[in-house]
Each structure stands twice: as C-alpha cells, then as structure tokens.
Amino acid sequence: MSADGTGMQVSIMGREFRIACEPSEQKALQEAVDYLNRKMQEITDQGKITGTERIAIMAALNISHEFLTTRMGSFDVSEFKRRMSHIETTLDQVLVDQEKLF
C-alpha cells in the first residue's frame, strides 16, 4: 500500500490498483482490501474455482450475502418498534411519577 493526498495504491490478489481515496478514508479502505484479499484467498484455497475474475465474483457474492444476512437477518423491525414503544411508555410513566414528587 502506498498513499498520497489523492488516493492510494493497493494490492488485491497480487495485482496493483490505484484507488481515489481521501486521506481520512485510507485506513478503512485498507481494511476493506485486506478483507477482500482474505475472502479471495479462502476461495483460492478451496481449489474448486480458478481464474481471478471468477474468484473475485464469488468473493463479491459471499461478501454481499454476509452483508445482507447481517443487515436483515438479525434485525426484526416489528420487534424493534415494539420494544421502543415499551420503552417510551415506561419513560412516560416514570416522568409522571417523578413530577408527583415535586
């Protein structure tokens, strides 16, 4: 990895890429590159898929699946709304009780 004020040079599966990137985002970009390299290496190590392009596509699919599973699979909107409503009701009651003290 090399960086300057307008971007950085990264290595993905041994290939060099120049990516436009603000200095404040360089650490996050490097973490993303490292994560992608690990995912691509896992696919390579399995030996079932050959070709950098196919490996990249499989890594992208795996990462997309992880993201969507994390984002939607463990988050229940209706449960969240129910819990927020319960918290709001509890807070309202506590505030009413608190006002009676003074």
LUMDOSE-8851 format. One record per residue (C-alpha): x, y, z; residue number from 1. Coordinates in Angstrom, 1 decimal. Example, Ala and Ser with C-alpha at 12.3 -4.5 7.8 and 13.67 -1.06 7.14 Angstrom:
BEGIN
<px = 12.3 py = -4.5 pz = 7.8 i = 1>
<px = 13.7 py = -1.1 pz = 7.1 i = 2>
//
This chain:
BEGIN
<px = 0.0 py = 0.0 pz = 0.0 i = 1>
<px = 1.2 py = 3.5 pz = -0.8 i = 2>
<px = -0.8 py = 6.7 pz = -0.3 i = 3>
<px = -0.8 py = 10.3 pz = -1.1 i = 4>
<px = -3.3 py = 13.1 pz = -0.8 i = 5>
<px = -5.5 py = 12.0 pz = -3.7 i = 6>
<px = -5.5 py = 8.2 pz = -3.4 i = 7>
<px = -3.7 py = 5.1 pz = -2.6 i = 8>
<px = -2.1 py = 2.1 pz = -4.3 i = 9>
<px = -3.4 py = -1.3 pz = -3.1 i = 10>
<px = -2.7 py = -4.9 pz = -3.9 i = 11>
<px = -5.6 py = -7.3 pz = -4.5 i = 12>
<px = -4.6 py = -10.9 pz = -5.2 i = 13>
<px = -1.1 py = -9.7 pz = -6.3 i = 14>
<px = -2.4 py = -7.1 pz = -8.7 i = 15>
<px = -1.8 py = -3.4 pz = -8.1 i = 16>
<px = -4.6 py = -0.9 pz = -8.3 i = 17>
<px = -4.7 py = 2.9 pz = -7.8 i = 18>
<px = -7.8 py = 3.9 pz = -5.9 i = 19>
<px = -9.0 py = 7.5 pz = -5.4 i = 20>
<px = -9.4 py = 8.0 pz = -1.7 i = 21>
<px = -9.4 py = 10.8 pz = 0.8 i = 22>
<px = -6.7 py = 10.6 pz = 3.5 i = 23>
<px = -9.3 py = 10.2 pz = 6.2 i = 24>
<px = -10.7 py = 7.1 pz = 4.4 i = 25>
<px = -7.4 py = 5.3 pz = 3.8 i = 26>
<px = -7.5 py = 3.1 pz = 6.9 i = 27>
<px = -11.0 py = 1.9 pz = 6.1 i = 28>
<px = -10.1 py = 1.3 pz = 2.5 i = 29>
<px = -7.1 py = -0.8 pz = 3.5 i = 30>
<px = -9.2 py = -2.8 pz = 5.9 i = 31>
<px = -11.7 py = -3.5 pz = 3.0 i = 32>
<px = -8.8 py = -4.5 pz = 0.8 i = 33>
<px = -7.4 py = -6.9 pz = 3.4 i = 34>
<px = -10.9 py = -8.4 pz = 4.0 i = 35>
<px = -11.4 py = -8.9 pz = 0.2 i = 36>
<px = -7.9 py = -10.5 pz = -0.1 i = 37>
<px = -8.8 py = -12.9 pz = 2.7 i = 38>
<px = -12.1 py = -13.9 pz = 1.1 i = 39>
<px = -10.5 py = -14.4 pz = -2.3 i = 40>
<px = -7.7 py = -16.4 pz = -0.7 i = 41>
<px = -10.3 py = -18.7 pz = 1.0 i = 42>
<px = -11.9 py = -19.4 pz = -2.4 i = 43>
<px = -8.5 py = -20.0 pz = -4.0 i = 44>
<px = -7.5 py = -22.4 pz = -1.2 i = 45>
<px = -10.6 py = -24.5 pz = -1.8 i = 46>
<px = -9.3 py = -25.1 pz = -5.3 i = 47>
<px = -12.7 py = -25.5 pz = -6.9 i = 48>
<px = -12.7 py = -22.2 pz = -8.7 i = 49>
<px = -10.0 py = -20.9 pz = -10.9 i = 50>
<px = -9.4 py = -17.6 pz = -12.6 i = 51>
<px = -9.1 py = -14.3 pz = -10.9 i = 52>
<px = -12.3 py = -13.0 pz = -12.3 i = 53>
<px = -14.3 py = -15.9 pz = -11.1 i = 54>
<px = -12.7 py = -15.8 pz = -7.7 i = 55>
<px = -13.5 py = -12.1 pz = -7.5 i = 56>
<px = -17.1 py = -12.7 pz = -8.4 i = 57>
<px = -17.5 py = -15.5 pz = -5.9 i = 58>
<px = -15.9 py = -13.3 pz = -3.2 i = 59>
<px = -18.3 py = -10.5 pz = -4.1 i = 60>
<px = -21.3 py = -12.8 pz = -3.8 i = 61>
<px = -20.1 py = -14.2 pz = -0.5 i = 62>
<px = -19.5 py = -10.7 pz = 1.0 i = 63>
<px = -22.9 py = -9.5 pz = -0.3 i = 64>
<px = -24.5 py = -12.5 pz = 1.3 i = 65>
<px = -22.8 py = -11.8 pz = 4.6 i = 66>
<px = -23.8 py = -8.1 pz = 4.5 i = 67>
<px = -27.5 py = -8.9 pz = 3.7 i = 68>
<px = -27.7 py = -11.6 pz = 6.3 i = 69>
<px = -26.2 py = -9.3 pz = 8.9 i = 70>
<px = -28.3 py = -6.3 pz = 7.9 i = 71>
<px = -31.7 py = -8.1 pz = 7.6 i = 72>
<px = -31.4 py = -11.5 pz = 9.1 i = 73>
<px = -30.8 py = -10.4 pz = 12.7 i = 74>
<px = -32.9 py = -7.2 pz = 12.7 i = 75>
<px = -36.6 py = -7.5 pz = 13.3 i = 76>
<px = -38.2 py = -4.2 pz = 12.6 i = 77>
<px = -41.5 py = -5.0 pz = 14.3 i = 78>
<px = -39.7 py = -6.3 pz = 17.4 i = 79>
<px = -37.6 py = -3.1 pz = 17.4 i = 80>
<px = -40.8 py = -0.9 pz = 17.2 i = 81>
<px = -42.5 py = -2.9 pz = 19.9 i = 82>
<px = -39.5 py = -2.5 pz = 22.2 i = 83>
<px = -39.2 py = 1.2 pz = 21.5 i = 84>
<px = -42.9 py = 1.6 pz = 22.3 i = 85>
<px = -42.5 py = -0.2 pz = 25.6 i = 86>
<px = -39.5 py = 1.9 pz = 26.5 i = 87>
<px = -41.5 py = 5.1 pz = 25.6 i = 88>
<px = -44.4 py = 4.0 pz = 27.8 i = 89>
<px = -42.1 py = 3.2 pz = 30.7 i = 90>
<px = -40.3 py = 6.6 pz = 30.4 i = 91>
<px = -43.6 py = 8.4 pz = 30.2 i = 92>
<px = -44.8 py = 6.7 pz = 33.4 i = 93>
<px = -41.5 py = 7.4 pz = 35.2 i = 94>
<px = -41.7 py = 11.0 pz = 34.2 i = 95>
<px = -45.3 py = 11.3 pz = 35.5 i = 96>
<px = -44.3 py = 9.6 pz = 38.8 i = 97>
<px = -41.3 py = 12.0 pz = 39.0 i = 98>
<px = -43.4 py = 15.1 pz = 38.6 i = 99>
<px = -45.6 py = 13.9 pz = 41.6 i = 100>
<px = -42.5 py = 14.1 pz = 43.8 i = 101>
<px = -42.2 py = 17.9 pz = 43.5 i = 102>
//
